[in-house]
Amino acid sequence: MNTHKVAFIRCEHFNAAHRLYNPKWDDETNYQIFGKCSNQNYHGHNYHLEVKVIGFINPDTGYVIDAKSLSDLITKKIIDRFDHKNLNLDTKEFKNLNPTVENICKVIFDILRPELDKDIELKIKLRETHKNYAEYPG
């Protein structure tokens, strides 16, 4: 009997522009809080995404999850949705939600979670820069 869970991690990337901005504040306050990230003309990142699924190994396949299926799911639900987009302007998810790396990470989790078997745990790690990343364990 397989009693230990194993993590499988799929790495992907996408490029997107955004502006960190709170519409309740004036431009000066936004700049004080968000710095250059509140540039009115936006700025971009090369995001590195790690999707970690944790579960029991299927004795028939030897997989926790099929890598190709997971890759296809991430491409369809995340990459196609956010890659080469202005997150503030081109996506419904961030029309009214500040696209911080923390919020993007949680949104990705919320999109993928319903697509996976309920017995599989999901954790998302999103690297925005070499120095900054967020993790969302669900």
Secondary structure as GFF3:
##gff-version 3
##sequence-region A 1 138
A	DSSP	beta_strand	6	18	.	.	.	ID=ss1
A	DSSP	alpha_helix	27	34	.	.	.	ID=ss2
A	DSSP	three_ten_helix	35	38	.	.	.	ID=ss3
A	DSSP	beta_strand	43	55	.	.	.	ID=ss4
A	DSSP	alpha_helix	67	74	.	.	.	ID=ss5
A	DSSP	pi_helix	75	79	.	.	.	ID=ss6
A	DSSP	alpha_helix	80	82	.	.	.	ID=ss7
A	DSSP	beta_strand	85	86	.	.	.	ID=ss8
A	DSSP	alpha_helix	87	90	.	.	.	ID=ss9
A	DSSP	alpha_helix	101	112	.	.	.	ID=ss10
A	DSSP	three_ten_helix	113	115	.	.	.	ID=ss11
A	DSSP	beta_strand	121	127	.	.	.	ID=ss12
A	DSSP	beta_strand	133	136	.	.	.	ID=ss13
###
